[in-house]
Every structure is written in structure tokens, then in C-alpha cells.
Amino acid sequence: MVKLLEHIANRNSNNEESLQGLRKRRVIAYLSLVMVASFVLLGQYWETPLLTVNTIKSNGSSNHTHHNATHHNSSNHNATRKSNIKAATITPAPTFPKTKNETIPPPLPVDPPPLPRIAYIAMGHLNSTDRWDGCLHPATDYFVPSPDPYYIVMNEQWRAKYEQLVETNSTFQNYSSRIQPIYTDCMPEAKGWPSCCKQDQGLAHFYKHYYSDATNQNKKYDWICFQDDDEYIRHRAMQEFLRYLPITDEPIVIASDPPEGHPLGQSGYIPKRSPYKCPRDSDNWKYPWGQPVFYNQAAFELLLPAWKAGAMTKQCKEFDLYAHDTGNALLHWMFGIPALWMRNPASVKSGMRNDFLGMHSVSRFGPQSSMKAVHEKYRDKMPYPYNNDLRPQYMWSSNATGFNQTKTYQLYGHPSTWGENWHIFPTSDCQQSFE
């Protein structure tokens, strides 16, 4: 190719030109070749690396900027953003590089975005105090940032017992300033769909009382995490993972399930109780389970009317789902919210990889799996803050557009338009086949 470029240059030259001029043309030819090759290689590596979420705007166009996770105090801006969220249409977005479903962001900015504030909300009960001693109380020592409380969602039946323990038990007394109970009116633990109900009522209550400051003008948290009581999160590493997300003001869910997800309508660890209700062989009926699950402000506000309407409880009953992670997967899929994968194994027995951002089943397998032991093992793992030699990698799930092809969608439209008037997505709708 170099010889071809030289030939083109020589053919248009004057035979009386000096040898110095010929050498200049050769240098230009070589530089041209290098530039062409560089653009080809870059084009192959960066294949639309960022998530694309189109929001219907007044001019019908879609615009995205690199937006940092900051608080929005302008009332006009908030009103505009909320109206956009309600009309949001999630398009088949991101296109992944061919090697992995991972995208590496451009070089990090000289001035990094501020660290996001994360609210941690967990489900709890007082059948015994074991989980409090092994998980909930230690969590405030090891990952829930001080002075923020750990929000614990419990049934109303435990209120009197908890208040008594705070008065009579020294451990509960010492940790009481770091625990904020949220009481719900859900079914007893051993019956029905309690965890789906707890997510509905717990997050609706959190929004009303703790999401914003006393003036309701300033939001206190950038991300909201909902999880089981035996979950450990590497809080500082998670903050780093979140702070460099290229898009933060469009609805995003972060789930611990791998991007390929699971078929909808499965109860996971209790397969005999609830077999698959949806086809297994199509990505249209799959979505990652959310345990733990993180919501940015846009996703949290988008789903709020559904939680107020008891949508997860209703859908879990319809699909006979017992666990909140399989229930919220169905809800997120109906809304078509893009899901980002956080590496969070289901068991401490999975080991301690540097890129794990959390760990489930803490304190279930003896002292070596305690919250303290896990924290100590992870204390000096993955270095942070990130730098240009170690940049965060983001892996997105398959496109969540299957609900838009269902009969329920044809009858009622997108769930964001339903408000608190929830239309149940029936199992019969989940047995059709797409063309």
C-alpha cells in the first residue's frame, strides 16, 4: 500500500523536482497509511461503547452528555427530568464489542466526579437475633457509611420486640443509632410472598421519609440498594464503580445476576414450588435477578408508582414467585430498564476475586464466612481509586424489550403511564411466542 501511495504521488510530480521533494512525499505517504490503519483499529475496538437510552423530548431527538452523579436542586430541571422519565422509551441499546460484552470508558477525567451517596436497605426479621448479630449490626461497621443508617425493612409484627431489645439488650442498644427500621404490613414470613411485599412497601416508605431532606428539595442519595440481610458490599469499590458511569440520569438498574439473565417466572432456589412460566429459549423473556439491586435516581423514581401500587406483590402472586430478586426482575423487564452487571457471587464459597463488588450468604458457613472475616479479606483487594491503568469495565444485559410485544402492552401501553393503577401481567401472556 505504501508503494501505491508513492506511485500516485510520483505520477503527479514534475521530473525536475528535487530529491528532497520526493522524500517529503514519501513521508506524507507513510503518515497517511498510519492514520488510516489507526482509524480502522479504533473503529473495530470502540463499537458504540456507551449505553443508549432514548428519552422522548419535545423536538423528538435523543441527546446524551457525560453526566456526573450529582444532586439536582433546580425545581425546573427536576420537573423537566421527571416528565421525560414518564415518557421514556428504552431502545435496543448498547452494541457490544465483539470480544466481550464489556465496554471500557475513555480515559478518566482529570477531575473525577464526586463519590456517589448510596442508601443501603435490607430485609430483616426477629424470628431470632442471629442475623442481627452476624450480619445487620456488623454491616454498619464494615460497609454502611457513617453517619447514614442501615434501613431495615421488617413486618409490623416485630416492632414491639425490636423496641424491647433496644431497651434491654446492650448490643441492640449500641447499634440503635445506626439502624433505621421500616415497618411493613406484609404477610408473615412463612406464608405468601413476603419479600416482594417488603420491597414494594419498604421502598415506597423509604421514598416518603428518607429519600430527600426535610424540605423535600434535595435528594440525599444518588443510588438506592435493596438486598438480603446476609449481603456484604465493598462500599468504597462500589462507589468507584458507579462514579464513572457515562450515563447516570437515565433509568439504570444494577443487578448481581450475569447479563444473560434468567427466564422470567422462575422462583430460583425453589424450582418445585414455581416452575418456569415463560419460554426458556428466547432472550425476549429473560432478565437478570436483582439481589442485591441498585437503582439510580431516575430508575427509582420511575418505579415508585409501581411500588406504591403493590406491583411486585401482585406479580409475584400471579407468577407464584417467593423471592424478591425474581420478582423485581419481572418488574424491571416490564419497564424495559437496562441492567448493568455487578460481580456479586451468590455464596462466600465462590472465593474472593478482586473484581467482586459484594458477596451473598455471609455468616452462613462458620467464622470464616462472617461479615468481619469477609471484610478483612477484601480490605486490600482491588486497588482504587481507578486510574487510566485500571479503568472500570461495564457489562450490560441483553435488551429488555420483550414486554413491548405482549398483549398486556398492546392493551395498556408502557407501565410508566399507568401511575398507581397497576395492570397485572398474566402468566397466560407469558406463554405466547414472538414472531
C-alpha positions as CSV (number, residue, x, y, z in Angstrom):
1,M,0.0,0.0,0.0
2,V,3.0,2.3,0.7
3,K,4.3,1.7,-2.9
4,L,0.8,2.5,-4.2
5,L,0.7,5.8,-2.4
6,E,4.2,6.7,-3.6
7,H,3.3,5.9,-7.2
8,I,0.3,8.2,-7.0
9,A,2.4,10.9,-5.6
10,N,5.2,10.4,-8.2
11,R,2.9,10.3,-11.1
12,N,1.7,13.8,-10.4
13,S,5.2,15.2,-9.7
14,N,7.5,17.1,-12.0
15,N,10.5,15.1,-13.2
16,E,12.7,18.1,-12.4
17,E,11.7,18.2,-8.8
18,S,14.5,17.8,-6.3
19,L,15.2,14.6,-4.4
20,Q,14.3,16.4,-1.3
21,G,10.7,16.9,-2.5
22,L,10.4,13.2,-3.3
23,R,11.5,12.3,0.2
24,K,8.8,14.7,1.6
25,R,6.1,12.9,-0.5
26,R,7.3,9.6,0.8
27,V,7.0,10.8,4.4
28,I,3.5,12.0,3.7
29,A,2.5,8.7,2.2
30,Y,3.8,6.8,5.2
31,L,1.9,9.1,7.6
32,S,-1.3,8.7,5.6
33,L,-1.0,4.9,5.9
34,V,-0.5,5.1,9.6
35,M,-3.6,7.3,10.1
36,V,-5.8,5.1,8.0
37,A,-4.7,2.0,9.9
38,S,-5.3,3.7,13.3
39,F,-8.8,4.7,12.5
40,V,-9.7,1.2,11.3
41,L,-8.3,-0.4,14.5
42,L,-10.1,2.1,16.7
43,G,-13.3,1.6,14.9
44,Q,-13.2,-2.1,15.5
45,Y,-12.5,-1.7,19.2
46,W,-15.0,1.0,20.1
47,E,-18.3,-0.3,18.8
48,T,-20.8,2.1,20.3
49,P,-19.4,1.5,23.8
50,L,-21.9,3.5,25.8
51,L,-25.5,2.7,26.7
52,T,-28.0,4.4,24.5
53,V,-31.3,5.2,26.2
54,N,-33.6,7.4,24.1
55,T,-35.9,9.8,26.0
56,I,-38.8,11.3,24.1
57,K,-38.2,15.1,24.1
58,S,-40.1,18.0,22.7
59,N,-38.0,18.1,19.5
60,G,-38.1,14.3,19.1
61,S,-34.4,14.0,19.2
62,S,-32.2,12.0,21.6
63,N,-29.3,13.7,23.3
64,H,-26.8,12.4,25.8
65,T,-24.0,14.1,27.6
66,H,-21.4,12.8,30.0
67,H,-23.3,13.5,33.2
68,N,-21.8,13.1,36.7
69,A,-23.8,11.7,39.6
70,T,-24.7,15.0,41.3
71,H,-27.8,16.3,43.1
72,H,-30.3,18.3,41.1
73,N,-31.6,21.2,43.1
74,S,-33.3,23.2,40.4
75,S,-37.0,22.7,40.5
76,N,-37.4,23.5,36.8
77,H,-34.7,20.9,35.9
78,N,-36.4,18.3,38.2
79,A,-39.8,18.9,36.6
80,T,-38.4,18.6,33.1
81,R,-36.5,15.4,34.0
82,K,-39.5,13.8,35.7
83,S,-41.7,14.5,32.7
84,N,-39.0,12.9,30.4
85,I,-38.8,9.8,32.6
86,K,-42.5,9.2,32.4
87,A,-42.4,9.3,28.6
88,A,-39.2,7.2,28.4
89,T,-38.8,4.7,25.6
90,I,-35.9,2.3,26.2
91,T,-34.4,1.4,22.8
92,P,-32.4,-1.7,21.9
93,A,-29.2,-0.3,23.1
94,P,-25.9,-1.0,23.7
95,T,-23.9,-2.5,20.9
96,F,-21.1,-4.5,22.4
97,P,-17.5,-5.1,21.2
98,K,-17.1,-8.5,19.6
99,T,-14.6,-9.8,22.2
100,K,-16.7,-9.4,25.4
101,N,-19.9,-7.7,26.4
102,E,-17.8,-5.2,28.2
103,T,-17.2,-1.5,27.5
104,I,-14.2,0.3,28.7
105,P,-14.8,4.0,29.1
106,P,-12.5,6.6,27.6
107,P,-9.5,7.9,29.7
108,L,-10.7,9.1,33.1
109,P,-11.2,12.8,33.6
110,V,-8.5,14.8,35.4
111,D,-11.1,15.9,37.9
112,P,-13.1,12.8,38.8
113,P,-16.8,13.0,39.5
114,P,-17.8,13.1,43.2
115,L,-18.3,9.9,45.0
116,P,-22.0,8.9,44.9
117,R,-24.0,8.5,48.1
118,I,-25.6,5.1,48.4
119,A,-28.5,4.2,50.7
120,Y,-28.5,0.6,51.9
121,I,-31.8,-1.1,52.6
122,A,-32.1,-4.7,53.7
123,M,-34.8,-7.0,54.7
124,G,-34.9,-8.3,58.3
125,H,-36.9,-10.2,60.9
126,L,-36.7,-11.2,64.5
127,N,-37.5,-14.9,64.5
128,S,-34.1,-14.9,66.2
129,T,-31.3,-12.4,66.6
130,D,-28.7,-14.5,64.7
131,R,-28.8,-12.4,61.5
132,W,-28.6,-9.2,63.5
133,D,-25.5,-10.4,65.4
134,G,-23.9,-11.9,62.3
135,C,-25.0,-9.5,59.5
136,L,-27.1,-6.4,60.2
137,H,-25.2,-4.9,63.1
138,P,-21.7,-5.7,61.7
139,A,-22.7,-4.2,58.3
140,T,-22.8,-0.7,60.0
141,D,-19.2,-1.3,61.0
142,Y,-17.9,-2.6,57.7
143,F,-19.7,-1.1,54.7
144,V,-22.8,1.1,55.6
145,P,-21.1,4.6,55.6
146,S,-21.4,6.6,58.8
147,P,-23.4,8.5,59.8
148,D,-26.0,7.1,57.5
149,P,-28.2,4.4,59.0
150,Y,-28.8,0.9,57.7
151,Y,-32.5,0.9,56.7
152,I,-34.0,-2.5,57.8
153,V,-37.4,-3.5,56.4
154,M,-39.4,-5.6,58.8
155,N,-43.0,-6.7,59.3
156,E,-45.1,-4.6,61.8
157,Q,-45.3,-7.7,64.0
158,W,-41.6,-7.2,65.0
159,R,-41.9,-3.6,66.2
160,A,-42.6,-4.3,69.8
161,K,-39.8,-6.9,70.0
162,Y,-37.3,-4.7,68.4
163,E,-38.1,-1.7,70.7
164,Q,-37.8,-4.1,73.7
165,L,-34.4,-5.3,72.5
166,V,-33.1,-1.8,72.2
167,E,-34.1,-1.1,75.8
168,T,-32.8,-4.4,77.3
169,N,-30.0,-5.7,75.0
170,S,-26.7,-3.9,75.1
171,T,-25.8,-4.8,71.5
172,F,-29.1,-3.6,70.1
173,Q,-28.7,-0.5,72.3
174,N,-25.3,0.3,71.0
175,Y,-26.3,-0.1,67.3
176,S,-29.7,1.6,67.6
177,S,-28.4,4.9,66.3
178,R,-27.1,3.2,63.1
179,I,-30.3,1.2,62.4
180,Q,-33.5,2.7,61.0
181,P,-36.4,0.3,61.0
182,I,-39.0,0.5,58.3
183,Y,-42.2,-1.4,59.2
184,T,-44.4,-3.0,56.6
185,D,-47.8,-4.6,56.6
186,C,-46.9,-7.8,54.8
187,M,-47.7,-11.5,55.3
188,P,-45.9,-13.5,57.9
189,E,-42.5,-14.8,56.9
190,A,-43.6,-18.4,56.3
191,K,-46.6,-17.6,54.1
192,G,-47.2,-16.0,50.7
193,W,-44.8,-13.5,49.1
194,P,-43.3,-11.5,51.9
195,S,-40.1,-10.4,50.3
196,C,-41.9,-9.0,47.2
197,C,-44.2,-7.1,49.5
198,K,-41.3,-5.8,51.6
199,Q,-39.7,-4.4,48.5
200,D,-42.9,-2.7,47.5
201,Q,-43.8,-1.2,50.8
202,G,-40.3,-0.7,52.1
203,L,-39.1,1.3,49.1
204,A,-42.3,3.4,49.0
205,H,-41.9,4.2,52.7
206,F,-38.2,5.0,52.2
207,Y,-39.1,7.5,49.4
208,K,-41.6,9.2,51.6
209,H,-39.5,9.6,54.7
210,Y,-35.8,9.3,53.9
211,Y,-35.1,9.8,50.1
212,S,-35.0,13.6,50.4
213,D,-34.1,16.1,53.1
214,A,-36.7,17.8,55.4
215,T,-37.5,20.4,52.7
216,N,-38.1,17.6,50.0
217,Q,-36.0,19.8,47.7
218,N,-32.6,18.0,47.9
219,K,-32.2,14.3,47.4
220,K,-30.0,12.7,49.9
221,Y,-28.8,9.7,47.8
222,D,-27.6,9.1,44.3
223,W,-28.2,5.3,44.4
224,I,-30.5,3.1,46.4
225,C,-29.6,-0.5,47.2
226,F,-32.1,-3.2,48.2
227,Q,-30.8,-6.5,49.4
228,D,-31.0,-9.5,51.7
229,D,-29.7,-9.3,55.3
230,D,-26.7,-11.6,54.6
231,E,-25.2,-9.4,51.9
232,Y,-21.8,-7.7,52.1
233,I,-21.0,-4.8,49.8
234,R,-17.5,-3.4,49.2
235,H,-18.8,0.1,49.6
236,R,-15.7,2.1,48.5
237,A,-15.1,-0.1,45.5
238,M,-18.8,0.2,44.6
239,Q,-18.6,4.0,44.8
240,E,-15.7,3.9,42.3
241,F,-17.6,1.6,40.0
242,L,-20.6,3.9,40.0
243,R,-18.9,7.3,39.8
244,Y,-17.5,6.7,36.3
245,L,-20.7,5.5,34.6
246,P,-21.0,7.5,31.4
247,I,-24.8,8.0,31.8
248,T,-26.4,8.5,35.2
249,D,-29.6,10.5,34.6
250,E,-31.4,7.8,32.6
251,P,-33.1,4.8,34.4
252,I,-30.4,2.2,35.2
253,V,-30.7,-0.9,37.3
254,I,-27.5,-2.7,38.6
255,A,-28.1,-6.4,39.3
256,S,-25.8,-9.2,40.5
257,D,-27.1,-11.7,38.0
258,P,-24.9,-12.2,34.9
259,P,-26.0,-10.3,31.8
260,E,-27.7,-13.2,30.1
261,G,-30.2,-13.2,32.9
262,H,-32.8,-15.9,33.8
263,P,-36.1,-16.9,32.2
264,L,-38.9,-14.9,33.7
265,G,-41.3,-16.6,36.1
266,Q,-38.9,-18.9,37.9
267,S,-38.5,-18.9,41.7
268,G,-34.9,-19.8,41.5
269,Y,-33.8,-21.8,44.5
270,I,-37.3,-23.3,45.0
271,P,-37.9,-24.8,41.5
272,K,-40.5,-27.3,42.6
273,R,-42.6,-24.6,44.1
274,S,-42.7,-22.4,40.9
275,P,-41.7,-23.9,37.5
276,Y,-40.9,-21.6,34.6
277,K,-43.9,-19.7,33.3
278,C,-42.2,-18.2,30.3
279,P,-40.3,-19.7,27.4
280,R,-36.7,-20.6,28.2
281,D,-35.3,-20.4,24.7
282,S,-35.7,-16.7,23.9
283,D,-33.9,-13.6,25.2
284,N,-37.2,-11.7,25.0
285,W,-38.3,-13.5,28.2
286,K,-35.1,-13.1,30.2
287,Y,-33.8,-10.5,32.7
288,P,-31.1,-10.6,35.5
289,W,-32.3,-11.2,39.0
290,G,-31.8,-8.3,41.4
291,Q,-30.1,-9.5,44.7
292,P,-28.7,-7.1,45.5
293,V,-30.2,-4.5,43.2
294,F,-29.1,-0.8,42.9
295,Y,-31.3,1.9,41.4
296,N,-30.1,5.3,40.3
297,Q,-32.5,8.2,41.0
298,A,-34.1,8.0,37.6
299,A,-34.9,4.3,37.9
300,F,-36.1,4.7,41.5
301,E,-38.5,7.5,40.6
302,L,-39.7,5.7,37.5
303,L,-40.6,2.5,39.5
304,L,-42.0,4.4,42.5
305,P,-45.7,4.4,41.4
306,A,-45.5,0.7,40.8
307,W,-44.2,0.0,44.3
308,K,-46.9,2.2,45.7
309,A,-49.5,0.2,43.8
310,G,-48.0,-3.1,45.2
311,A,-47.0,-4.2,41.7
312,M,-44.3,-6.6,42.8
313,T,-46.6,-8.3,45.3
314,K,-49.3,-8.7,42.6
315,Q,-46.9,-10.0,40.0
316,C,-45.2,-12.4,42.5
317,K,-48.6,-13.8,43.4
318,E,-49.5,-14.2,39.7
319,F,-46.3,-16.0,38.9
320,D,-46.1,-17.8,42.2
321,L,-42.7,-16.2,43.0
322,Y,-41.4,-16.4,46.5
323,A,-38.2,-14.3,46.3
324,H,-37.9,-10.6,45.7
325,D,-35.0,-11.0,43.3
326,T,-37.1,-13.0,40.8
327,G,-40.0,-10.6,41.4
328,N,-38.1,-7.4,40.7
329,A,-36.6,-9.0,37.6
330,L,-40.1,-9.3,36.2
331,L,-40.9,-5.7,37.1
332,H,-37.7,-4.3,35.7
333,W,-38.3,-6.2,32.5
334,M,-41.8,-4.8,32.1
335,F,-40.4,-1.3,32.4
336,G,-37.6,-2.1,30.0
337,I,-34.9,-0.7,32.2
338,P,-31.3,-1.5,31.0
339,A,-29.4,-3.6,33.6
340,L,-25.7,-3.4,34.4
341,W,-23.9,-6.3,35.9
342,M,-22.1,-6.1,39.2
343,R,-20.0,-9.1,40.1
344,N,-21.5,-10.5,43.3
345,P,-21.4,-14.2,43.8
346,A,-24.3,-16.0,45.5
347,S,-22.1,-17.6,48.1
348,V,-19.0,-16.9,50.1
349,K,-17.8,-20.3,48.9
350,S,-17.2,-18.8,45.5
351,G,-13.9,-17.3,46.7
352,M,-12.5,-13.7,46.8
353,R,-11.9,-12.3,43.3
354,N,-10.5,-8.8,43.0
355,D,-13.4,-7.7,40.8
356,F,-16.2,-8.9,43.1
357,L,-18.1,-5.9,44.4
358,G,-20.1,-7.8,47.0
359,M,-20.8,-11.2,48.5
360,H,-24.0,-13.0,49.4
361,S,-24.6,-15.7,52.1
362,V,-22.3,-14.0,54.6
363,S,-22.1,-15.7,58.0
364,R,-23.8,-18.9,56.8
365,F,-20.7,-21.1,56.8
366,G,-18.9,-20.6,60.1
367,P,-16.5,-18.0,61.4
368,Q,-14.5,-17.9,58.2
369,S,-17.6,-16.5,56.4
370,S,-18.5,-13.9,59.0
371,M,-19.0,-10.3,58.0
372,K,-15.8,-9.3,59.7
373,A,-13.8,-12.2,58.0
374,V,-15.1,-11.3,54.6
375,H,-14.3,-7.6,55.1
376,E,-10.8,-8.3,56.3
377,K,-10.1,-10.5,53.3
378,Y,-11.3,-7.7,50.9
379,R,-9.7,-4.8,52.7
380,D,-6.7,-4.7,50.4
381,K,-8.1,-6.2,47.3
382,M,-8.8,-4.3,44.1
383,P,-6.9,-1.0,44.2
384,Y,-8.8,2.2,44.0
385,P,-9.4,4.9,43.1
386,Y,-9.4,3.9,39.5
387,N,-6.8,5.4,37.1
388,N,-6.0,5.2,33.4
389,D,-4.2,1.9,34.0
390,L,-7.1,0.4,35.9
391,R,-10.4,1.6,34.5
392,P,-13.9,0.2,35.4
393,Q,-15.4,-2.2,32.9
394,Y,-19.2,-2.3,32.4
395,M,-21.2,-5.2,31.1
396,W,-24.8,-4.6,30.1
397,S,-27.6,-7.2,29.9
398,S,-29.5,-8.1,26.8
399,N,-32.0,-5.6,25.6
400,A,-35.2,-5.7,27.7
401,T,-37.9,-5.1,25.1
402,G,-39.9,-8.2,25.3
403,F,-42.8,-6.7,27.2
404,N,-43.5,-4.2,24.4
405,Q,-44.6,-7.2,22.3
406,T,-47.1,-8.6,24.7
407,K,-50.9,-8.4,24.8
408,T,-50.8,-6.5,28.1
409,Y,-48.6,-3.8,26.5
410,Q,-51.0,-3.6,23.5
411,L,-54.0,-3.1,25.8
412,Y,-52.5,-0.7,28.4
413,G,-49.2,0.7,27.0
414,H,-46.0,1.2,28.9
415,P,-46.2,0.7,32.7
416,S,-44.7,4.2,33.2
417,T,-48.1,5.6,32.0
418,W,-50.2,3.5,34.5
419,G,-49.4,5.5,37.6
420,E,-50.7,3.6,40.7
421,N,-53.3,1.8,38.6
422,W,-51.4,-1.4,38.1
423,H,-52.5,-3.8,35.3
424,I,-51.3,-7.4,36.2
425,F,-49.2,-9.1,33.5
426,P,-50.8,-12.6,33.5
427,T,-49.0,-15.8,33.1
428,S,-51.1,-16.6,30.0
429,D,-49.4,-13.6,28.3
430,C,-46.1,-15.1,29.1
431,Q,-46.8,-18.3,27.0
432,Q,-47.1,-16.7,23.6
433,S,-44.4,-16.9,21.1
434,F,-42.9,-14.0,19.3
435,E,-42.8,-13.9,15.5
